[in-house]
Amino acid sequence: MVREIITHPTPLSIEYAVDIRKFDDELFALIEDLKDTINENNLDALSAYQIGSYYNLIIVKDDEGKLIEMINPRLINHKGTVTATESTLYYPGKTAQIQRFETISVVYQDRNGNDKSLQASGDFSVRIQRKIDYTFGATFVQKMSKEEKEKFEKNLENGINTTNADYCPTVFFRDKILKLINVVMFFMLLPLVASFFIDKEQTLQTLWTYQLYTIYGVLGLNIVYFFYAQYEGKLYVACSSCQLGNIVGTTAISLVKLFVITVASYFLLHVG
């Protein structure tokens, strides 16, 4: 049976998962529910904790995609560290940089109560560690430093993905829009230069019509730039002080340039 996965803000239990002592039909049904839920949601791992059953049980896919049933898992050895961007079902859409053990050794029991052990590395290792966290009533938040945790919780309240919380890029997509605006305005100068060498009213009127449509186009691009730049800047919390303040000024300068070109075009190209 497919079960509902607990997500924020529904609280997880703060108690540690209870070790399983009875290997009976109730346990087997729980294992099948976890597998059904994994398959239905295309997951790579799930703990009983995440569906509200507080037993020390996790199901994890290995590197070949086989589901491994781990009852009462214990991490007994580890080696090396690795930092990767992690996501968790409990905080949908949220990610964070988490440091994990690169290689681990785990002991556990299978559904028949037999003692098992395995060594895992890479993604498989991280996967197991993430699920074991839940058996202690924890998510990746508990793996963060105090400062990172406070920042994550603050950004969570504001609905911000913490992947972007401390990152402020030097190049934005909005820069491409601004570059396009400047290129178009450069080509708008060509009819102005041509007007000094053309005397025919019909040709000047054609150039004015071209210039008029171009003016509307550049005005529209400035509007797109202004609102998209606001949106893009809000994606990066760290940019709010150093970047967002430039958006209004950049847009204003661009509009002033457009105004100057428009006035010059009117007097040099407009006929009648």
ABEGO torsion letter per residue (X at the ends): XBBBBBBOABBBBABBBBBBABBBAAAAAAAAAAAAAAAAAGBABBBAAAAGBBBBBBBBBBAAGBBBBBBGBBBABBBEBBBBBBBBAABBGBBBBBBBBABBBBBBBBAAGBBBBBBBBEAAAAAAAAAAAAAAGBBAAAABBAAAAAAAAAAAAAGBBAAAAABBBABBAAAAAAAAAAAAAAAAAAAAAAAAABABAAAAAAAAAAAAAAAAAAAAAAAAAAAAAAAAAAABAAAAAAAAAAAAAAAAAAAAAAAAAAAAAAAAABBX
